[in-house]
Amino acid sequence: MRPGLAPDYALTVRMARRPARLICLPMTDRDRYLSRPLPVPARRFGRMARLGGLTGGLMGRAALAGAGELARGRRPAFDRLMLTPANAARVTAELARMRGAAMKLGQLISMEAGEILTPELADILASLRSEAHAMPPPQLKRVLSDNWGADFLRRFRRFDVTPIAAASIGQVHRAETRDGTALAIKVQYPGIRDSIDSDIANLGAIIRWSGMVPRGLDLAPLLEDARAQLHEEADYAQEARAMTRFADLLADEAAFAVPRPHEAFSTRDILAMDYLSGVPIEDLAGAAQEVRDGAGARLIGLVLRELFEFRLMQTDPNFANYRWDAESGRIVLLDFGATRAFPETLVADFRAMLRAGLAGDRDGIRAAAMRIGYLSDDLSEARIATLLDMMQMCFVPLAEESPFDFADSDLPQRLTEAAIAFGRERDIAPVPPTDALFLQRKVAGLYLLCARIGARVALRPLVAPYA
């Protein structure tokens, strides 16, 4: 930064016919967060050492607190000692710093915290679902040079150094090519792909020995599914194919816009795509009610089509994956790294559950839920009854012809209270199969989005054709 420039400005590289020059752009609140870059630990040994240090720190703090408990004549409880505010802050900060699989696994597990983890750990991991720190410019330059060559800036008229978004796997930059094509450039953090397996194994070990998960929970399938999903998300070639597939499926839809990848600028670590303008989807909260309702209805209708027609779903419900283009009235769909294909048999089971739910058929819901994996024979009848009660709560708004007010409903509160009561008994915590978890995650995120923008949508007309 040149002398005299305030720190609240982001540096942007612009290329014209003359050499690159740095200019200053005013920063938003989001820019201020992204402008606090932290290097990504890129080597597997370094990442293992950081997790080892985290483990040692947690155990040391727990031992110290346990000694204090013994000195006061009380028998220390290991899981309570692990969940001190200091340990919670350390876990959150370290996973956010590491990014990659360590951060992503925390995000994935926190999405299902009501059924899998203690509320304490859920609160810790929930903070990992926010924006990540960006890479420092020197580390970014190394990644770009390794993929495009040392003279890569000659290919661009403009390349914004400060990312427009940063997450667990990579960060996104805006750029303009020499011929004036506007691009969004997704850059993967260095070392992330090669560290997925070791991150998952080491973090899984920390979760196991900490006592933070329910007794009897088989964590192995969840860890394996998370590992496979992360490898898919880190495969930018696969994401490009999924993006193209969605662009083709929705090509004739005036309601949605999907970017297409640019192969000439894409590599193993970089995914270049169309830059589509728009504002955060949450900005619709200030729009006219009919605009909000229409957007909510379109998003719900899209999820139904993804499941029942396409059998292909973008399963990441992050609000940042949706933008609103007010000029065209289109919803821009972004980030297809978490795209998942659903088996035909599973889709048939979800259709049967929807049909039973709309009809108020509790036995039909139970049968479908057993096939899907939401229920199991290991559960007592009382706990099965509790889960069925929660499922039927969810079907009430789906069965109504009148508009459902997402922002005004107490359904999330009632479900949360029921889940907390259910989770107090920690002997058995059923973990549905991964496909069901990702669908559940997408639906929950869509509910929160509709509540955020204040949408009112009549749901039965949307879901009934798929039953």
ABEGO torsion letter per residue (X at the ends): XBBGBBAABBBBBBBBABBBBBBBBBBBAAAAAAABBBBBBABAAAAAAAAAAAAAAAAAAAAAAAAAAAAAGBBBBAAAAAABAAAAAAAAAAAAAAEEAAAAAAAAAAAAAAAABBAAAAAAAAAAABBBBBBBAAAAAAAAAAAAEAAAAAABABBBABBABBBAABBBBBBBBAAGBBBBBBBBBBGAAAAAAAAAAAAAAAAAAAGABBBGBBAAAAAAAAAAAAAAAABAAAAAAAAAAAAAAAAABAABBBBBBBAAABBAABBBBBBBBEBBAAAAAABBAAAAAAAAAAAAAAAAAAAAAAGBBBABABAAABBBBAAAGBBBBBGAAABBBBBAAAAAAAAAAAAAAAAGBAAAAAAAAAAAGABBAABBAAAAAAAAAAAAAAAAAAABABBBBAAABAAAAAAAAAAAAAAABAABBBBBBAAAAAAAAAAAAAAAAAAAAGBBBBAAAAAAAAX
